[in-house]
Amino acid sequence: MPVLGVDGWRGAWVGALLDGRSVSLLALPDAAAVLAVPDVDLVAIDMPIGLSEDGVRACDVEARRLLVGAGSSVFPAPLRPVLACADYRTACEVSRAASGKALSVQAWNLVPAIRSLDDALGDPPTDRVVEVHPELAFRALEPGVRDRKGSARGTVQRLRALRAVMQVEAALADAPAGTPMVDALDACAAAWSAQRLADGRGECVGDGRTDTRGRPMRISW
């Protein structure tokens, strides 16, 4: 059965639907549309799912440790209480009161997408949707993927890594108009992670904890 890899894209989402080596790119308007893609075995999404109430997630710390030279690509996930905040100043106050640290601008910029995904997932928790990080997938595919994504060298490194496991060029040629290369490749890497996880070959980092909504605080690939 196909799997779906998903990456955030301009307030919406780009999906990579992977079936064997065949992959196609989709433009998905919101998290509900992501979860509504039919006949998908597993959805792997590059977005925090399990959220701490009062501190740094162990999975973020471990992911940064594994990504030598690219640890900054793992933003500390916002605390769950931050999802209720309407502005960055309030979010920083809430975060500082709970954890002693203000919220980064990068993490705040992710809050609308995290909130929409959290709402779409609903209750009870589902193991059909998992949190992934594309850079962990690329490193597992090819340890030589080291240059910054979006750079010429980094793009070629990621294309070569994906070419070994899927028909990535065909997917890019038929991508929805305007799809950025970076987001398309990240969605494809997420799809490869989804396939590994569906096959029981995946890996993950985290301390086994779940958040107050029962969602696991872990990152898989």
Secondary structure as UniProt FT lines:
FT   STRAND          3..9
FT   TURN            10..11
FT   STRAND          12..19
FT   TURN            20..21
FT   STRAND          22..28
FT   HELIX           31..36
FT   STRAND          43..45
FT   HELIX           58..66
FT   TURN            68..70
FT   HELIX           71..73
FT   HELIX           80..84
FT   HELIX           88..99
FT   HELIX           105..121
FT   TURN            127..128
FT   STRAND          129..132
FT   HELIX           134..141
FT   TURN            143..144
FT   TURN            149..150
FT   HELIX           152..163
FT   TURN            164..165
FT   HELIX           168..173
FT   TURN            177..178
FT   HELIX           181..198
FT   TURN            199..200
FT   STRAND          204..210
FT   TURN            212..213
FT   STRAND          216..220
//
